[in-house]
Amino acid sequence: MIKLFEYSKSRSVRIHWLLKELGAEFESVSIDLRKGEQFSPEYKKIHPLGKVPAIQDGDLTLFESAAICNYLCESYFEKGLIPDPATTERALYDQWLSFTLTEVDAKLWAAEGHLWRYPAESRSPLSLAVLEKELVEALAVIEKELLKKNCIVSSRFYGVDVMLTQTLLWAKARGHCEGFTNINSYIERNVNRPAFPKEFYENQ
Ligand SMILES: N[C@@H](CCC(=O)N[C@@H](CS)C(=O)NCC(=O)O)C(=O)O
């Protein structure tokens, strides 16, 4: 059975949600980031930087949420959560997956650096302002795209929509989604899917 190493409302929600969308059986292994369990020598054999998510499936140990997402979608190809390779739909899936990670996730993570993650002397209000401007520009691209269709690739919901929705929930929690009507409707539609793990977003 697939083992998912996860922690509460972190990027591991992407994989928890996806496994539920796929109807896959899995065992959840909690790695308490607040207690520093990610840095145990045992866990660092699974993820060398001590991060979640990671999975184990038989002999395979895999980290990086996008890689895990595509591995799982391809392993359960019949569920239709990833398009056929070398098709227009698949090319666009890959495009939006990269966009999610490099233009939205990476900017959010870097912005958090300047808000609280970096030591106080390394934080820069100017760098933060640039990152937030770039983030809003990226969100505006997504907003425009969602005017044309219900999901980010087409009318079909794919693994990339799980990745993007969780990332947009993070952006929204940081106050970046105000005024983006299509993004807010997209989030609302997707968090109302039966497989969405609401429990991670309650009482927060
Ligand atoms: N690019 C990685 C990022 C993973 C990541 O940074 N995870 C965070 C939680 S959202 C983490 O485990 N941080 C460990 C820590 O803060 O020590 C992915 O998408 O899987």
The ligand as an SDF file (V2000), in Angstrom:
LIG
                    3D

 20 19  0  0  0  0  0  0  0  0999 V2000
    8.8720   21.6560   -3.6710 N   0  0  0  0  0  0  0  0  0  0  0  0
    8.4350   20.8280   -2.5790 C   0  0  0  0  0  0  0  0  0  0  0  0
    8.2580   21.7000   -1.3600 C   0  0  0  0  0  0  0  0  0  0  0  0
    8.0150   20.8800   -0.1080 C   0  0  0  0  0  0  0  0  0  0  0  0
    8.0040   21.7640    1.1400 C   0  0  0  0  0  0  0  0  0  0  0  0
    8.6780   22.7970    1.1950 O   0  0  0  0  0  0  0  0  0  0  0  0
    7.2590   21.3550    2.1480 N   0  0  0  0  0  0  0  0  0  0  0  0
    7.2050   22.0890    3.4010 C   0  0  0  0  0  0  0  0  0  0  0  0
    5.7940   22.0860    3.9550 C   0  0  0  0  0  0  0  0  0  0  0  0
    4.6550   22.9130    2.9040 S   0  0  0  0  0  0  0  0  0  0  0  0
    8.0810   21.3900    4.4230 C   0  0  0  0  0  0  0  0  0  0  0  0
    8.0350   20.1860    4.5250 O   0  0  0  0  0  0  0  0  0  0  0  0
    8.8600   22.1350    5.1980 N   0  0  0  0  0  0  0  0  0  0  0  0
    9.6980   21.5430    6.2140 C   0  0  0  0  0  0  0  0  0  0  0  0
   10.1420   22.5410    7.2040 C   0  0  0  0  0  0  0  0  0  0  0  0
    9.5550   23.6170    7.2560 O   0  0  0  0  0  0  0  0  0  0  0  0
   11.0680   22.2520    7.9450 O   0  0  0  0  0  0  0  0  0  0  0  0
    7.1320   20.1130   -2.9850 C   0  0  0  0  0  0  0  0  0  0  0  0
    6.3570   20.6850   -3.7530 O   0  0  0  0  0  0  0  0  0  0  0  0
    6.9170   18.9860   -2.5220 O   0  0  0  0  0  0  0  0  0  0  0  0
  1  2  1  0
  2  3  1  0
  2 18  1  0
  3  4  1  0
  4  5  1  0
  5  6  2  0
  5  7  1  0
  7  8  1  0
  8  9  1  0
  8 11  1  0
  9 10  1  0
 11 12  2  0
 11 13  1  0
 13 14  1  0
 14 15  1  0
 15 16  2  0
 15 17  1  0
 18 19  2  0
 18 20  1  0
M  END
$$$$
